[in-house]
Amino acid sequence: MKKIILLFILISTCITTSCEDVINVDLNNAAPKLVIEAAINWKKGTSGTVQTIKLSTTTGFYDTKIPKVSGATVTIKNSANTIFVFTETGTPGEYVCTNFNPVLNETYTLNIINKGATYTATETLKPVATITKIVQNDKGGFTGNNKEIKTFYQDPAGTANYYLYKYSYSNQVKADYYVDQDEFFNGNEFFSISQNDELKKGDLIEVTHIGISKAYYNYMSVLVSIAGNNGGGPFQAPPATVRGNIINSTTPENYPLGYFSLSETEVRNYTVE
């Protein structure tokens, strides 16, 4: 019996202490891929001349530092063959243009040359409907006891429109993103809605409506679904590979990650009452 008790104590001790051990699993790291953050957003009421594109690469699972890509050539060309040059700033991997000319429904082509490879993408700058009002409902959510914020706009009639909504909250670190299309409300008043069940009086909310293309809508639908509404945002590395519209014309199989988008945006701030 003493031996059985002693054995039980030893097993219990091993189980208890093993919970504190850090186990590192050997993972096979794939070759780094170029990551291109090329979201050209033109905020209503601004000139939109200053735009930024960021370049980095993927890295190992346990690495905490994201490698930045310096020394690349980054340009965007419009349909009139006007070229806008993005110059690397003092921040590695960050390329800035100060004379960009945003025009609604204009088509633009991105061109990036890095380490002998050329990356290209073509996209159209999409408009967004004007926000008309923000309404608070104190009996929202599944329980009927949550504060709920709706941001209304008038969807244009006669055209298919696609939207990306972003809600940033002062009571949480990560923003919420979700997408929408006007298939069932074309030409009518509609709204985006907050998806935060912990809103309270005094909380600050930044609402951003972004006009996007159908292709970008399809891309973001997959990305948001993978990341989750509050899973860190769709512009962080997802747990699965999602191909965007940027191609490697030099070595097609070595495609980059990211998406080249051009959007008109509108931003409103709201304080929860």
KANORLIN-V28187 format. One record per pair of residues at least 12 apart in sequence whose ideal C-beta (glycine too) atoms are under 8 Angstrom apart, sorted by the first residue. I is the first residue (numbers start at 1). J is the second residue. D is the distance in whole Angstrom. If there is no record, write none. Layout:
# KANORLIN-V28187
i	j	d
I	J	D
I	J	D
This chain:
# KANORLIN-V28187
i	j	d
24	62	7
27	60	7
27	61	5
27	62	8
29	60	5
29	61	8
30	58	8
32	57	4
32	58	5
32	59	7
32	67	7
33	57	6
33	58	5
33	254	7
33	255	8
33	256	6
33	257	6
34	55	7
34	56	8
34	57	6
34	69	7
34	114	6
34	117	8
34	119	7
34	256	4
34	257	7
35	55	7
35	56	5
35	57	6
35	58	6
35	237	8
35	256	7
35	257	5
35	258	6
36	53	7
36	54	8
36	55	6
36	112	7
36	119	7
36	244	8
36	246	6
36	256	5
36	257	7
36	258	4
36	259	8
36	260	7
37	53	7
37	54	4
37	55	8
37	56	8
37	235	6
37	258	6
38	53	5
38	110	6
38	121	8
38	246	7
38	258	6
38	259	7
38	260	4
38	261	7
39	235	8
39	259	7
39	261	5
39	263	7
40	76	7
40	100	7
40	102	7
40	108	7
40	125	7
40	260	8
40	261	7
40	262	4
40	263	7
41	210	7
41	263	5
41	264	8
41	265	5
42	102	4
42	125	7
42	262	8
42	263	7
42	264	5
42	265	7
43	264	8
43	265	5
43	266	7
43	267	6
44	128	8
44	130	7
44	264	6
44	265	7
44	266	5
48	100	6
48	101	8
48	102	4
49	97	8
49	98	6
49	99	6
49	100	5
49	101	7
50	96	7
50	97	7
50	98	5
50	100	7
51	84	8
51	86	8
51	96	7
51	97	5
51	100	5
52	86	8
52	94	6
52	95	7
52	96	5
52	97	8
53	74	6
53	86	5
53	94	8
53	95	5
53	110	8
53	112	8
54	93	6
54	94	5
54	95	7
55	68	7
55	69	4
55	72	6
55	74	7
55	93	5
55	95	7
55	112	7
55	114	7
56	68	5
56	69	6
56	93	5
57	69	6
58	237	7
58	257	7
68	92	4
68	93	3
68	94	8
69	92	8
69	93	5
69	114	6
70	88	6
70	92	5
70	93	6
71	88	7
71	114	8
72	88	8
72	95	7
72	112	6
72	113	6
72	114	4
73	111	8
73	112	7
73	113	4
73	114	8
74	86	4
74	95	4
74	110	8
74	111	8
74	112	5
75	110	8
75	111	5
75	112	8
76	97	7
76	100	7
76	108	5
76	109	7
76	110	5
76	111	7
77	108	7
77	109	5
77	111	7
78	101	7
78	103	7
78	106	6
78	107	7
78	108	5
78	109	8
79	106	6
79	107	5
79	108	8
82	101	7
84	97	5
84	99	7
84	100	5
84	101	7
85	97	6
102	125	6
102	262	7
102	264	8
103	125	6
104	125	6
104	126	8
104	127	5
104	264	6
105	124	6
105	125	7
105	126	8
105	127	7
106	124	7
106	125	5
107	122	6
107	123	7
107	124	5
107	125	8
108	122	7
108	123	6
108	124	8
108	125	7
108	262	6
109	121	7
109	122	5
110	122	8
110	123	8
110	246	7
110	260	5
112	246	8
116	250	7
117	248	6
117	250	4
117	251	6
117	254	7
118	248	7
118	249	5
118	250	5
119	246	5
119	247	7
119	248	6
119	249	7
119	256	6
120	246	7
120	247	6
120	249	6
121	244	8
121	245	5
121	246	4
121	247	7
121	259	8
121	260	4
122	245	8
122	260	8
123	213	6
123	215	8
123	216	7
123	245	7
123	260	5
123	261	6
123	262	5
124	213	6
124	262	7
125	262	4
125	263	7
125	264	7
126	162	7
126	211	4
126	212	6
126	213	5
126	262	7
126	263	6
126	264	7
127	211	5
127	264	5
128	163	7
128	209	5
128	210	6
128	211	3
128	263	7
128	264	5
128	265	6
128	266	6
129	153	4
129	154	6
129	155	6
129	156	6
129	161	7
129	163	8
129	209	7
129	211	8
130	153	6
130	154	7
130	266	6
131	151	6
131	152	7
131	153	5
131	207	7
131	209	6
131	266	5
131	268	5
132	152	5
132	153	6
132	154	6
132	189	7
133	151	8
133	152	5
134	149	6
134	150	7
134	151	5
134	152	7
134	207	7
134	268	6
134	270	5
135	149	7
135	150	5
135	152	7
135	191	8
136	148	7
136	149	6
136	150	8
136	270	8
136	272	7
136	273	6
137	149	8
137	150	7
141	197	6
146	197	5
146	199	7
147	199	4
147	200	7
147	272	6
148	193	7
148	194	6
148	199	8
149	167	8
149	193	7
149	194	4
149	199	7
149	205	6
149	207	8
149	270	6
149	272	7
150	191	4
150	192	7
150	193	5
150	194	8
151	165	8
151	191	6
151	192	5
151	193	8
151	207	5
151	209	7
151	268	7
152	189	6
152	190	7
152	191	5
153	189	7
153	190	7
153	191	7
153	209	7
154	188	8
154	189	5
155	182	5
155	185	6
155	186	6
155	187	6
155	188	6
155	189	7
155	190	5
156	187	7
157	186	6
157	187	3
158	186	8
158	187	7
159	186	8
160	181	7
160	182	7
160	183	8
160	186	7
160	214	7
161	181	7
161	182	5
161	186	8
161	211	7
162	179	7
162	180	7
162	181	5
162	182	8
162	211	7
162	212	5
162	213	7
162	214	6
162	216	7
162	217	4
163	179	7
163	180	5
163	181	7
163	182	8
163	192	7
163	209	6
163	210	7
163	211	7
163	212	7
163	217	8
164	177	7
164	178	8
164	179	5
164	209	8
164	210	4
164	212	5
164	216	8
164	217	8
164	220	6
164	263	7
165	177	7
165	178	5
165	179	7
165	180	7
165	192	4
165	207	8
165	208	7
165	209	6
165	210	7
166	206	8
166	207	8
166	208	4
166	210	7
167	192	8
167	194	5
167	195	7
167	196	7
167	205	6
167	206	7
167	207	6
167	208	8
168	205	7
168	206	4
168	208	8
169	194	8
169	196	5
169	199	7
169	203	6
169	204	7
169	205	6
170	203	5
170	204	4
170	205	7
171	196	7
171	198	6
171	199	7
171	200	7
171	203	5
172	196	7
172	198	8
172	230	7
174	230	5
174	231	8
174	232	6
174	233	6
175	233	6
176	194	8
176	195	5
176	196	7
176	229	5
176	230	6
177	220	7
177	224	5
177	227	8
177	229	7
177	233	6
177	234	5
178	192	8
178	195	7
178	224	6
178	229	6
179	212	7
179	217	5
179	220	5
179	221	5
179	224	6
180	192	7
181	214	8
181	217	6
192	207	7
192	209	7
195	229	6
195	230	8
199	272	5
200	272	7
201	272	6
201	273	6
202	271	7
202	272	6
203	271	7
203	272	4
204	269	7
204	270	8
204	271	6
204	272	8
205	269	7
205	270	5
205	271	8
205	272	7
206	267	6
206	268	8
206	269	5
207	267	7
207	268	5
207	269	8
207	270	7
208	265	6
208	266	7
208	267	5
209	265	7
209	266	5
210	263	5
210	264	8
210	265	5
211	263	5
211	264	5
211	265	7
212	261	6
212	263	6
213	261	7
215	245	6
216	245	8
216	259	6
216	261	5
219	242	7
219	244	6
219	245	7
219	259	6
220	234	6
222	242	6
223	238	6
223	242	5
226	238	5
226	239	6
226	240	6
226	242	7
237	257	8
241	257	7
242	257	8
243	255	6
243	257	8
244	256	8
244	257	7
244	258	5
244	259	4
244	260	7
245	259	6
245	260	6
246	258	6
246	259	7
246	260	6
